[in-house]
Amino acid sequence: MKKIIVPILILIFSLQSCKDSKDKTVINTINKPITDLSIYNLPSKWTNQDGKGIELKSLKGNVLVMVMIYTTCKAACPKLVADMRNIESRLNEKTKKNVKLILVSIDPETDTPDKLKAFSITNKMEGNSWIFLRSTEENTREFAAVLAVNYKKISPMDFSHSNIISVFNPDGELIYQQEGLGVNNDKTVDRINLEADKIK
C-alpha cells in the first residue's frame, strides 16, 4: 500500500508545483515593472469611443494591435480598417480575449467620441476587443512618433499618413510592425497569437 501512496503524493506535489508556477507567471505579467521601452511610460490621457477617459497603462497585460487612422479618410484608412478586421477574424479563439485592437485618431478635432462610436458600428468593430482612442494634438503627435507613424494635414479634411499596424507585447513593448495596405497578414497574425498564447 505504501508503494502506491508514495508515487501518488509525488504526483500531487509536482502538479501543485506546476500550478504555483503558472500562478506566479500570471502575477508577474500583471505586476512586472514597466521597462524603458514600454508605451506605458507615456503619461498621456485618452478618450475612447464611449467618451470614457483612459490611460494606456490600463491596457497592460494584453497584446495590443494598433493603427492610426481618421474617420473621414476615403483612401488608405478603409484598407487599414479592412486589414484590422481581417487580423481579428484570424486570431485564435482561445487567445482572442487577451488581445485589444486599437484605432487611434490622427484627427482628434473631428473625431469626437460620438464620431468614433458611429464609425465602430458602421465598420462592425464593436465588442470589448475594439478600442477607438482620441487625445490632444500634442499627445497624438507624441504617440505617432513612438509608432514611427508620420502624418500631415494636406487640406481641411485630408491627411497624408503612414500605413503601419503595430503589435505590442503585454508589457507595452513594440515587437512587430506590418507596413502597407492589403498586404499578407500571416506573420502579423502568427506573432499576435504567439504572444497572446503566453498569457494565461
N, C-alpha and C positions, 0 to 999 in steps of 0.2 A: 504493500500500500504506500509506504514512504517513497518507493521508487517512482510511483505515479505522481505523487503530490509535488515533489521537488521540481520536475520539469514544468508542471503547471504553474507553480509560483514564479519560476524564471520567466515563463512566457508572459504572465500578467505584469511582472516588473518591467520587461522590455517594452510591452505595449504602452504602459504608463509613461515610460521614458520618452517614447515617440510622441505621445500626446503632449507631454510637457514641452518637448522641443518645438512642436508645432505651435503651441500656445505662445511660447516666447517669441517665435518668428512673427506672429501676428502683432504682438505687443511692440516689438522692435520696429515694425513697419509704421506703426502709428506714432510712436513716441521718439523715433530716431531723430537726432539733431539735424537741423537743416544745414546743408552744405553751402559753400560759397557759390556753387554753380546752380543753385535752385532758384526757380522763379518765385518761390515762396518768401524770398527776401524782399521782394518788391512791396512797398508799403501802400501801394495804390488801392483805392476803393472803387468798386464797380457796381452797376445796377443790372439785374437780369431782366428777362422778358416779362416777369411778373411784377416788376417795379420794386423788387426787394434788394437791399444792399448786400453786397457780398465781397469778401476778401479772398484773394487767390488761395491763401493758406488753408482756407476752409475745405479746399478740394484735395488736400494732402491724403495720400493713401490710395488714390485712384490713378489709373493710367489716363492721361489727358491727350486727346486728339484735337488739335487747334487749327483754325484757319481764320484769316482776316478778310472780311467782305464788307459790302454795304448794300442795303436792301433795294436801292433804286438802280443798281447796276444791271445793265441789259446784255453785257458782253461776256466777260470772264466769270463773274460770280455765279450765274446759273450752272456753269460747268463745274465750278468748285463745289457747289451745293450738291450736285449730282454725284460727284466723287465721294463726298462725305456720306451720303446716303448709301452708296454702293459699299463703302468700307463698313458701315454699321450693319448692313444686311449680311455681311460675310463673317462677322465675329462669332466666335464660339458661344453658344447659348449659355454654357455654364460659367463663362468668364465675363460675359457682357455686363453683368451687374457691377463689375469693377472698372468700367470704362465710362468716361464722360466725354461727350463730343461737344466741343465749344466753338461757337462762331462769334468772333469779336468784331464789332463795327468800327470801320475807319472813318465813319461819318456820324459821330455822336450827336451833332446838331440836328440832323434829320431823323436819325434812327432813335426815336423815343422808345420807351418800353412797350407802348401800345403798337408801334410800328413793328418792333421786333416780334411781339406776340403774334400779330397778324401774319407776319412772314413765316413764322414757325408753323402756324396752322395751314397756310396755303401750301407750304412745301412738305407737309406731313412729317415734320420734325418735332414731334411732341413727346411727352413722357420724361421720366427722371434722367434719362441719359443725355438729353439735349439741353444745352445751356447757351443762351444768347447774352452777350455782355456789351455794355457801353460804359464809357467813363469820360473824363475831361480830355480835351485835345492833348494836353501835356502827358497824361497817363497813357493815352493811346500811342503817342509817338515813342514813349519810353518802352512800351511793351513791344511795339513793332521792331524796335532796334534789337531787342532780345531774340525775336524770331527771325531776324535778318530779312524782314519784310520792308520793302521800300514802297511808299505811296505818295502821290502828289495830286493836288486838285488841279484839273485842267479846264474845268468850266464850272458854273454854279452847281451843276448836278452830277458831274462826272469826275472820276479819279482814275489815274493810271496806277497800277499796283502789281506787286509780285504775286505769283500764284504758287504758294507754298503751303503744304499741310505738314504740321509739326507734331511729333509724338514725344510725350514726356513720361518718364517713369514715376512710380508712386512718391518719390522724393522730390518731384518737380524739376528733374534734370532732363535737358533735351537729349534724346537718344537717337532720333531718326527724323529725316525730312524727305518729303516727296515733293518734287518740283515739276510744274507743268499742268496742263489741263487734259483730262480724259486719258491719262497715262495708265499703264498697268499697275494695279493696286496690290499685287500679290505680296511683295516684300513688306509693304506697309501693314497689311492685314496680318501677316505672319509675325511681324515684330510686336504688334499690339497684343495678339493672342498669347505670344510667348511671355510678355511682360505681365499681362493680366492673370495668367495662369499661376504666377508666383504668389499671388495674393490669395490667402486662404480665408 
